[in-house]
Amino acid sequence: NKFKMSENISSDDSGSDKNFVNSISSKARNEYKQEIVKDMAIDKMKEKLETIQEKFIKEFDKKLDHMVDDVINEVKLFNLRNYELRQLFNDQQTVKQKHINRPPPSSSAKNVKRQSSKLPDKEFMERNSLLTDLFEVKHIRTIYHIFIVILIIMFLNTIVHDFVDKGAINIGLQPIKAAFGGFHIALGVWAVMQMSTLCVYPAFCLWGHGRRKLQSLGNNQIIKLWDLISLILFIVYECVFIGVFGKSVSYYQLALASSVATLMEQTRFLMKSYAFIRSNVPRVLAGGTKKSTADDKPKELIFIPSFSKYLYYLFCPTLVYRDEYPRTKKIRWSIVFRNAIEVIGTIFYVSFVMERFLIPLFHEFGEASITSGKFVLLIFGSMMPASLIFLCVFYCLLHAWMNASAELLKFADRLFYSDWWNAPSFPAYIRDWNIVVHDWLYTYVYRDLQQYLFKKCRALATISVFTISAIFHEYILALTFRFFYPVIFVQFEFFGLLLMFITSKNQKELGNLLMWLALCLGNGLMI
């Protein structure tokens, strides 16, 4: 019994020891688990802090790089502006015009140019419009303020005249309403034109990929037939595009401003689609492969640009196609807002001039017979108002509108015109008045004509460019007014070419005087 009791006591002691050990081990396990959880939480916090630190350092480096780039760009732009202003005031017209859109040739490039007759390409770079830089000069900015004061005076004059004469205030809205009649229909026509122009891209991709597959078969006759069919279809598309949307202006009886906007957009779409095809067809014809410089393995080329590049090209304010353009880093909404206000202001400016100076001259037109003497008086009476409208249209479209669209699309090259008002000849005026259209004519018409058709006669290529430009100007005006009155065609083909030959390099002042005289006479005749 004593032995059994001792065994029971020893077993109880061992059990209590085991329970004590188990309780200690469970506490240790819990504490260990808690320590592990704490360590894991600390590790996660360290990882998060490290990632935050890395992001902060990257963002700081990125912002610092942007700040340095902005400072460098500002210095470059400042030097470029000073150079351009010096060129303007030093009367270096000939040198500036020669290299305004194309890089100036170096000494080695001149030797290469003598060996090759290929004309240089259009070069895009980050730069402001000329008036934007000129407005930084206080003397030029004062002229801008004078035009604003004239607008305010005409606004007050219209209010007083309407209130005293008619007993109602119109503030020039009547000509605007009459000119933009059917504008909602014009927007619908524009949307259809936009969609049809977008369809050019998949059609071009179909031709490019189809031609590549045919090249793998090695049948040149089928390839030539495929190219010929595609070319004919593209020509038919362009002709149908001109006929259908040109007819829509008269079919819907659009007003003057709505008709002009529709026809100008139609012409823009035609030029953009042709430029895209003309720029990318050689890439497809090249085959799409080349050898890498590092090794001799064939490297695949992107012979068809992406749709995003084509879409950006359709909206950006240029007619010359490139895969990439110089871009600004952000949209400056203050500039967009200011240019939009200027567009609206110039529209009212034109409305006031029409209502106060031009409409009274022609209010009896068609109701009574007009003698030849009265007709001459009407022409001379409309010259100054028409010239003022000419300047307003230039500022509205080629400066305010183009700069607003360029800022919205972050398009950095804002050289849409040059100092055409100093042009010593009519060709110089055409070249500097609208650089956007001139670049297209130079890149896709003049260069091709000189390279493939008129190889030894630049004069014929120049006359052909003048003729094409005059035809499209007359096309827009004829469909807008519903009759054919070829003033611009005569001005381009007769006075323009005449001024080109009678003004020499030593007669810049005389040439500029004759150019302005022809502009004023032409504007009066057109009105």
Buried (B, 14 or more C-beta within 10 A) or exposed (E): EEEEEEEEEEEEEEEEEEEEEEEEEEEEEEEEEEEEEEEEEEEEEEEEEEEEEEEEEEEEEEEEEEEEEEEEBEEEBEEBBEEBBEBBEEEEBEEBBEEBBBEEBEEEEEEEEEEEEEBBBBEBEBBBBBBBBBBEEEEEEEEEEEBEEEBEEBBEEBBEBBEEEEEEEBBBEBBBEBBBBBBEBBEEBBEEBEEBBBEBBEBBBEBBEBBBEBBEEEEEEEBEEBBEEBEEEBEEBBEEBBEBBBEBBEEBEBBBBBBBBBBBBBBBBBBBBBBBBBBBBEBBEEEBEEEEEEEEEEEEEEBBBEEEBBEBBBEBBBBBBBBEBEBBEEEEEEBBEBBBEBBEBBBBBBBBBBBBBBBEBEEEEEEEEBEEEEEEEBBEBBBBBBBBBBBBBBBBBBBBBBBBBBBBBBBBBBBBBBBBBBBBBBBBBBBBBBBBBBBBBBBBBBBBBBEEEBEEEEEEBBBBBBEBBBBBBBBBBBBBEEEEEBBBBBBBBEBBBEBBEEBEEEBBEBBBEBBBEBBBBBBBBBB
